[in-house]
Amino acid sequence: MSKFLVSVILFSCTTLLQAETINLECDALANKTVTKLVEEGLLAPVEASQTRAREISAALCQGVQKSAESQHQKAQTSALQNWIFENRPDKAGNIRLKRLK
């Protein structure tokens, strides 16, 4: 029964953790990047070049966002597994620590 309960809790927690996403606001960041490049004179004020620069910036940002989400989900899953399986008062290490007190 306890194995079933732990499985249900682990499954429900991992689905909840996966629902959370990271939002880097790539469109706003791309617009700011293009504006700054034009202000610094590094990008021509022609609309075509600005559009392409905006697309490139947004694509790079989305790649970073996907990578960050993947790393975040792995870290959350690992932390949850560590908490579930390591936070047991009957572990051998915890029993030894109780004897030392």
Stockholm file with secondary structure:
# STOCKHOLM 1.0

chainA/1-101         MSKFLVSVILFSCTTLLQAETINLECDALANKTVTKLVEEGLLAPVEASQTRAREISAALCQGVQKSAESQHQKAQTSALQNWIFENRPDKAGNIRLKRLK
#=GR chainA/1-101 SS CHHHHHHHHHHHHHHHHHHCCCCCCHHHHHHHHHHHHHHTTSSCSCHHHHHHHHHHHHHHHHHHHHHHHHHHHHHHHHHHHHHHHHCCTTSHHHHHHHHHC
#=GC SS_cons         CHHHHHHHHHHHHHHHHHHCCCCCCHHHHHHHHHHHHHHTTSSCSCHHHHHHHHHHHHHHHHHHHHHHHHHHHHHHHHHHHHHHHHCCTTSHHHHHHHHHC
//
